[in-house]
Amino acid sequence: MKEQEKTFETALVELEQITKDLESGTIPLEEAMNMYTKAMELVKFCQDKLDNATAQVNKIVAENGQLEDFNLNEENN
């Protein structure tokens, strides 16, 4: 799968399959090492996607249309 076609969901499915395969204990060592490397790449991809989503959620659109950091300020009146 090309990097630009990969989504968080497809990466997560692939990561879950690699995990299941590795946990089976039937994978030869060299293949297991390659799969582990691929799994770590997928973990990084997913973490980057989550970090980006978190950053977007933590922003709000101000009245002037500009994105601003979201800060919850509770005022006691």
C-alpha positions in Angstrom: 0.0 0.0 0.0 1.3 3.4 -0.9 2.0 5.8 2.0 -0.4 8.4 0.6 -3.2 5.8 0.4 -2.7 4.7 4.0 -5.2 5.8 6.6 -5.1 5.5 10.3 -7.7 2.7 10.1 -5.9 0.7 7.5 -2.6 1.0 9.3 -4.3 -0.1 12.6 -5.8 -3.2 10.9 -2.4 -4.1 9.4 -0.7 -3.6 12.8 -3.3 -5.8 14.4 -2.6 -8.6 11.9 1.1 -8.3 12.3 0.7 -8.5 16.1 -1.5 -11.6 15.7 1.0 -13.3 13.4 3.9 -12.5 15.7 2.0 -13.8 18.7 1.4 -17.1 16.9 5.0 -18.0 17.4 5.1 -19.7 14.0 7.0 -17.0 12.1 10.7 -17.7 11.3 13.0 -15.3 13.1 14.2 -13.2 10.1 10.6 -12.7 8.9 9.5 -11.9 12.5 12.2 -9.2 12.7 11.0 -7.7 9.4 7.4 -7.8 10.6 8.4 -6.2 13.9 10.2 -3.4 11.9 7.1 -2.9 9.8 4.9 -2.8 13.0 7.1 -0.1 14.5 6.7 2.0 11.3 2.9 1.5 11.6 3.0 2.5 15.2 4.8 5.7 14.4 2.4 6.4 11.5 -0.6 5.9 13.8 0.9 8.0 16.6 1.6 10.9 14.1 -2.0 10.7 12.9 -3.3 10.8 16.5 -1.0 13.7 17.4 -2.2 15.6 14.4 -5.8 14.9 15.2 -5.3 16.0 18.8 -3.7 19.3 17.7 -6.6 20.0 15.4 -9.2 19.2 18.0 -7.4 21.5 20.4 -7.9 24.4 18.1 -11.1 26.5 17.6 -12.1 28.9 14.9 -12.3 32.4 16.3 -14.9 34.9 15.2 -12.5 36.3 12.5 -12.1 32.8 11.0 -8.6 32.2 12.4 -7.6 29.1 14.2 -6.7 29.6 17.8 -5.6 27.4 20.6 -8.5 26.2 22.6 -8.3 27.2 26.3 -11.1 26.5 28.7 -11.3 29.4 31.0 -14.0 29.1 33.6 -14.8 32.5 35.2 -16.4 32.6 38.6 -18.8 35.5 38.6 
